[in-house]
Amino acid sequence: MQGFALYPFDPPGDIAALRTDLRDWLAANQPQSDVVARANCWASFDASFSRALGAAGYVGMTLPTQYGGSDRHPLERYVVIEELLAAGAPVGAHWIADRQTGPLILRYGSEEQRQRYLPGIAAGELYACIGLSEPGAGSDLAAVRTTARETAEGWRINGQKIWTTGAHFSHIMLALVRTEEGSERNAGLSQLLIDLDTPGITIRPIIDMAGHHDFNEVFFDDVLVPHGALVGERGQGWKQVTAELGLERSGPERYLSSHALLVALIDAAGPEPDPAITTLIGELTAEIWTLRQLSMSTAAKLAAGEDPMVEASVVKELGNAFEQDMPRRVQAIVTSGWDDENDLAKLLRALLIASPSFSLRGGTREVIRGIIARGLGLR
Ligand SMILES: Cc1cc2nc3c(=O)[nH]c(=O)nc-3n(C[C@@H](O)[C@H](O)[C@H](O)COP(=O)(O)OP(=O)(O)OC[C@H]3O[C@@H](n4cnc5c(N)ncnc54)[C@H](O)[C@@H]3O)c2cc1C
């Protein structure tokens, strides 16, 4: 790759009507919540909202109807996600299952796995978590040490995962494990779909510095899962995970985490804002518009069946830089006091604490830049 391939974002159907229908639905169904819960809302858990969203056909949109999905185009789903995030809807419960576990099961899973898991995912009732990181293998996933040995009864799993978002409320984990004894680096890895109520699994909370319980440590102590838990091909886990990461890195969630702050800044600025605030709003708007074009182009490439690994990484890196810088740029010019209880001050406090994590989740900055450099032929 020598440049950023721009693909036209051209979803089928009446997109204006899709947006209007969803906005009307949200006006009737979105729970009233605090402005802070609306920011970074893809971490907000609300089971009844997820179920209602599923019943309305806005979860599992790209899954075939035979598995409970709506067989919609991936770019229609993109539009829906964008609306949900901009509205601050609490989509955290089903988020990972809808974004990556469902599509991955459809692509690599067995027919039995599809029938067993996809309808629940499309209904917004079955939640999933991602079992990649380990204490000794965070950014370096090829160092994964959790093992699964094939026995007559099934796979026996031993090891530990860490930073597992939502493991405490999820039904399943899609885990990257070492299935070939003595294998090294990215060879010999496979993906297993693990029901989290299987005996031998211990889930321990990790509380983050904002006091939230999103993360967990997950321990596997001689856990036995059936042969049918293997997803895709044995030994092809690395390739499958890489495909999964493409889905994780380029969506609108990569630049909209601080969006509520921009809205609050515009609201607080009033009709005749200070020139410095006008300039900042103009700059932020221009930047977010550009990021949106890059993200939509990457979504279009993904929808065309191509692998936008490098483009997705560019969106993640630039999007994270934007959403991470925004709270600091706003803090530098607003006069609101630290203890104020207006929306702007509340959001600023919350985002200044949360934003360092934005460039870690989904792949750290250094690793993402390494992927981009390799894609550009620079390394
Ligand atoms: C909000 C959030 C949610 C997350 N959710 C999940 C989840 O659901 N499931 C999951 O599996 N993980 C999850 N993670 C974890 C994952 O994204 C980690 O951030 C990642 O695995 C980092 O691991 P580590 O802490 O061991 O750091 P390390 O890998 O030790 O990295 C430490 C530092 O060294 C740098 N570094 C490491 N290797 C290299 C290299 N080869 N070249 C250059 N620099 C390097 C890193 O970029 C980083 O700055 C989440 C993280 C966050 C912040």
The ligand as an ORCA input file, in Angstrom:
! r2SCAN-3c Opt
* xyz 0 1
  C     -10.643      0.018     27.532
  C      -9.883     -1.233     27.175
  C     -10.586     -2.388     26.844
  C      -9.901     -3.571     26.547
  N     -10.637     -4.697     26.288
  C      -9.997     -5.850     25.998
  C     -10.747     -7.035     25.744
  O     -11.976     -7.036     25.813
  N     -10.072     -8.171     25.469
  C      -8.710     -8.218     25.403
  O      -8.184     -9.289     25.100
  N      -7.961     -7.108     25.652
  C      -8.583     -5.932     25.950
  N      -7.860     -4.801     26.220
  C      -6.421     -4.938     26.334
  C      -5.618     -4.620     25.160
  O      -6.156     -3.791     24.235
  C      -4.345     -4.111     25.878
  O      -4.360     -2.745     25.978
  C      -3.145     -4.650     25.291
  O      -3.233     -6.019     25.306
  C      -1.892     -4.123     26.014
  O      -1.362     -5.086     26.888
  P      -0.387     -4.775     28.107
  O      -1.109     -3.982     29.132
  O       0.186     -6.085     28.531
  O       0.746     -3.832     27.568
  P       2.066     -4.246     26.802
  O       1.730     -5.131     25.661
  O       3.082     -4.727     27.794
  O       2.532     -2.866     26.236
  C       3.143     -1.849     27.033
  C       3.661     -0.758     26.119
  O       4.690     -1.282     25.249
  C       4.340     -1.079     23.893
  N       4.730     -2.222     23.066
  C       4.451     -3.526     23.299
  N       4.941     -4.290     22.302
  C       5.529     -3.449     21.412
  C       6.197     -3.639     20.161
  N       6.363     -4.837     19.625
  N       6.656     -2.541     19.524
  C       6.503     -1.294     20.064
  N       5.889     -1.061     21.247
  C       5.410     -2.115     21.902
  C       2.825     -0.957     23.886
  O       2.341     -0.257     22.763
  C       2.559     -0.206     25.183
  O       2.719      1.167     25.033
  C      -8.497     -3.601     26.533
  C      -7.776     -2.435     26.848
  C      -8.449     -1.263     27.180
  C      -7.648     -0.059     27.549
*
